[in-house]
Amino acid sequence: DERSHPPRPSSTGRGAPGERRIITVMFCDVVGSTALAEQLDAEEWTEIMNEAFDYLIQPVHRYEGTVARLMGDGILALFGAPVAHEDDPQRAVLAGLGILDGIHEFSQNLHTEYGIDFELRVGINTGPVVVGEVGSSQAGEYTAMGDAVNLAARMEQTASPGTLQISEDTWHQVAPLFELESLGRIDLKGK
């Protein structure tokens, strides 16, 4: 079991070793953002997303996660890197639920003002990754790499609008703490 072994250094391509560890990865994005952006002026969409990022980022920080990346319509957050907590999977789920709950009024206001349905979906997975600085001397970022990240992305991509979907690995960590509904087996690209 990888959880019983200390973190092992590995190469990230920038000369500095990354660290292998078990973390919980969360992706969150706007459902159908391309179609929504096409309905609005680019400046309006930018203003909406800048305001929405507050709703996405605040719960991550509240539960002491790290926002590793802002994407045009969402975020990648890490729970367990660079700072680890014993209950990182629980913190990730609480942050995801906080995002979905917190965005509700904002979404209603957008529907009233612009006539758009602004919905989010969240995907979470727990597993082994290499964390650290990646990139080149020209550009880099602190992030996680590994199949656990890919599976978290698939959880987000297959989640229904307005929901949080977790992998079985995360479920094992948080099942006693939350009311969960099994979705059964989900066929994922490459899985």
C-alpha positions as CSV (number, residue, x, y, z in Angstrom):
1,D,0.0,0.0,0.0
2,E,1.5,3.3,-1.1
3,R,0.0,5.1,1.9
4,S,2.4,3.3,4.3
5,H,5.5,4.4,2.5
6,P,7.2,7.8,2.9
7,P,7.0,10.3,-0.1
8,R,9.6,9.5,-2.7
9,P,11.3,12.2,-4.8
10,S,11.0,12.0,-8.5
11,S,11.8,14.3,-11.4
12,T,9.4,17.0,-12.6
13,G,11.5,18.2,-15.5
14,R,12.7,21.5,-13.9
15,G,15.6,20.0,-12.1
16,A,13.8,20.1,-8.7
17,P,12.4,16.8,-7.5
18,G,8.6,16.4,-7.1
19,E,7.1,14.6,-4.2
20,R,5.0,11.4,-4.5
21,R,2.0,11.4,-2.2
22,I,-1.6,10.6,-1.8
23,I,-3.8,13.7,-2.3
24,T,-7.4,14.5,-3.1
25,V,-7.9,16.4,-6.4
26,M,-11.0,18.5,-7.2
27,F,-12.0,19.9,-10.6
28,C,-14.9,22.3,-10.8
29,D,-16.2,24.0,-14.0
30,V,-19.1,25.7,-15.6
31,V,-21.4,23.4,-17.5
32,G,-21.7,24.4,-21.2
33,S,-19.4,27.4,-20.8
34,T,-18.7,27.7,-24.5
35,A,-22.3,28.0,-25.4
36,L,-22.9,30.5,-22.5
37,A,-19.9,32.6,-23.6
38,E,-21.2,32.7,-27.2
39,Q,-24.5,34.3,-25.9
40,L,-22.6,37.2,-24.2
41,D,-20.1,39.9,-25.1
42,A,-16.5,38.8,-24.2
43,E,-16.3,41.6,-21.6
44,E,-19.5,40.5,-20.0
45,W,-18.4,36.8,-19.9
46,T,-15.0,37.8,-18.4
47,E,-16.8,39.9,-15.7
48,I,-19.1,37.0,-14.9
49,M,-16.3,34.5,-14.6
50,N,-14.1,36.8,-12.5
51,E,-17.0,37.1,-10.0
52,A,-17.7,33.4,-10.2
53,F,-14.1,32.6,-9.4
54,D,-14.7,34.1,-5.9
55,Y,-17.4,31.5,-5.3
56,L,-15.1,28.7,-6.5
57,I,-12.0,29.7,-4.7
58,Q,-13.3,30.8,-1.3
59,P,-14.5,27.3,-0.2
60,V,-11.2,25.8,-1.3
61,H,-9.3,28.2,0.9
62,R,-11.8,27.8,3.8
63,Y,-11.0,24.1,3.9
64,E,-7.2,24.7,3.4
65,G,-6.9,23.4,-0.1
66,T,-4.7,24.8,-2.8
67,V,-6.0,26.3,-6.0
68,A,-3.4,24.9,-8.4
69,R,-4.9,26.3,-11.6
70,L,-7.6,28.7,-12.8
71,M,-9.0,27.6,-16.2
72,G,-11.2,29.7,-18.4
73,D,-14.3,28.2,-16.8
74,G,-13.2,26.4,-13.7
75,I,-10.5,25.5,-11.2
76,L,-8.2,22.6,-10.2
77,A,-7.7,22.4,-6.5
78,L,-5.5,20.1,-4.4
79,F,-6.2,18.9,-0.9
80,G,-3.1,17.4,0.6
81,A,-0.5,19.4,-1.2
82,P,1.6,21.3,-0.4
83,V,0.0,21.1,3.1
84,A,-1.5,17.7,4.1
85,H,-4.2,17.1,6.6
86,E,-5.5,13.8,7.9
87,D,-9.0,14.6,6.6
88,D,-8.1,16.0,3.1
89,P,-10.8,13.9,1.3
90,Q,-13.4,15.2,3.7
91,R,-12.2,18.8,3.2
92,A,-12.4,18.5,-0.5
93,V,-16.0,17.2,-0.4
94,L,-16.9,20.0,2.0
95,A,-15.3,22.6,-0.3
96,G,-17.1,21.1,-3.3
97,L,-20.5,21.3,-1.5
98,G,-19.6,24.8,-0.4
99,I,-19.0,25.8,-4.0
100,L,-22.3,24.3,-5.2
101,D,-24.3,25.9,-2.3
102,G,-22.6,29.3,-2.5
103,I,-23.0,29.8,-6.3
104,H,-26.8,29.3,-6.1
105,E,-27.8,33.0,-5.6
106,F,-25.2,34.2,-8.1
107,S,-26.7,31.7,-10.7
108,Q,-30.2,33.0,-10.0
109,N,-29.1,36.6,-10.5
110,L,-27.4,35.7,-13.8
111,H,-30.6,34.0,-15.0
112,T,-32.6,37.1,-14.1
113,E,-30.1,39.6,-15.7
114,Y,-28.9,37.7,-18.7
115,G,-31.4,34.8,-19.2
116,I,-28.6,32.2,-18.9
117,D,-28.4,29.0,-16.9
118,F,-25.1,29.1,-15.0
119,E,-24.5,25.7,-13.5
120,L,-21.4,24.1,-12.0
121,R,-20.3,20.5,-11.6
122,V,-17.6,19.2,-9.4
123,G,-15.5,16.0,-9.6
124,I,-13.2,14.6,-6.9
125,N,-10.7,11.7,-6.7
126,T,-8.2,10.6,-4.1
127,G,-5.0,8.8,-5.2
128,P,-1.2,8.9,-5.7
129,V,0.3,11.7,-7.6
130,V,3.6,13.6,-8.0
131,V,3.3,17.2,-6.7
132,G,5.7,20.0,-7.2
133,E,6.8,22.7,-9.6
134,V,6.5,21.7,-13.3
135,G,7.2,23.5,-16.5
136,S,10.3,25.1,-17.9
137,S,12.5,28.1,-17.0
138,Q,10.1,30.3,-18.9
139,A,6.8,29.2,-17.2
140,G,5.8,26.8,-14.5
141,E,3.3,26.1,-11.8
142,Y,2.9,24.1,-8.6
143,T,0.6,21.2,-9.6
144,A,-0.1,17.5,-9.3
145,M,0.5,14.9,-12.1
146,G,-0.6,11.4,-12.3
147,D,-3.6,9.2,-13.1
148,A,-5.4,10.4,-10.0
149,V,-5.7,13.8,-11.5
150,N,-7.0,12.4,-14.8
151,L,-9.7,10.4,-12.9
152,A,-10.8,13.6,-11.0
153,A,-11.2,15.3,-14.3
154,R,-13.3,12.5,-15.6
155,M,-15.4,12.6,-12.4
156,E,-16.1,16.3,-13.1
157,Q,-16.8,15.8,-16.8
158,T,-19.4,13.1,-16.2
159,A,-21.1,14.8,-13.2
160,S,-24.6,16.1,-13.7
161,P,-25.0,19.8,-13.6
162,G,-25.3,21.1,-10.0
163,T,-23.7,18.0,-8.5
164,L,-20.5,16.7,-6.9
165,Q,-19.3,13.3,-8.1
166,I,-16.6,11.4,-6.3
167,S,-14.6,8.4,-7.2
168,E,-14.7,5.1,-5.3
169,D,-11.3,5.9,-3.8
170,T,-12.7,9.1,-2.3
171,W,-15.9,7.3,-1.3
172,H,-13.9,4.9,0.9
173,Q,-12.4,7.9,2.8
174,V,-15.7,9.8,3.4
175,A,-18.6,7.4,3.3
176,P,-19.3,7.5,7.0
177,L,-19.4,11.3,7.0
178,F,-21.8,12.1,4.2
179,E,-25.0,11.0,2.7
180,L,-23.9,9.5,-0.6
181,E,-25.7,7.9,-3.6
182,S,-24.0,5.2,-5.6
183,L,-24.0,5.8,-9.3
184,G,-22.7,2.3,-10.1
185,R,-20.0,1.7,-12.6
186,I,-19.3,4.6,-15.0
187,D,-17.4,4.0,-18.2
188,L,-14.7,6.6,-18.7
189,K,-12.6,7.3,-21.7
190,G,-9.4,5.3,-21.4
191,K,-10.6,3.5,-18.2
